[in-house]
Amino acid sequence: MLRRRSIPALVLASATLVLAGCAGTVNVPAAPQANAPECADVMVRLPQSVAGAERRWTDSQATAAWGDPATIILSCGVASPGPTTLRCESVAGVDWVIDESEAPRFRVVTFGRTPAVELYFDTESSEDVQGVSSREVLDELSRVVSRLPRDGGQCVERSEATPVPSPVEP
């Protein structure tokens, strides 16, 4: 009789381990200002799903991840970027500086908000990874990130930006 009772317990324990192994905790380092109350306000409003990717547990404060494997990673509390020559776009009232240097993987950071939010996302699909739409990611997360206070900075058209001086020839 003892043997019959242990079989369901063993099956349950095995199923729990299998399910836990499917989508483990994502290691995301905490940003320097992760303990800012404004980040907590953003974190409690993040959606369960972004661009079709389901939310995953992370191991640091003010961080989030979506997808298995993680295709979207968010960190709140990063430093707001200064003036840059990188592309800057406004989405739903939030300005984002877009680093395309590793495309199809992108790094985007809010501009003109303190604390800032940084996103990493992968738009490329393969056999193992379902990429995400950058437009969907920014559309869905800008609504939540817009709660962060503005600090006066905003995107400007390239034609209106202060030109970067040319290097002086020796």
PyMOL commands that set and color helices and strands:
alter all, ss='L'
color gray80, all
select helices_A, chain A and resi 2-22+37-43+134-145+158-160
alter helices_A, ss='H'
color red, helices_A
select strands_A, chain A and resi 49-50+53-56+63-66+72-78+87-91+94-99+105-111+116-122
alter strands_A, ss='S'
color yellow, strands_A
deselect
rebuild
show_as cartoon
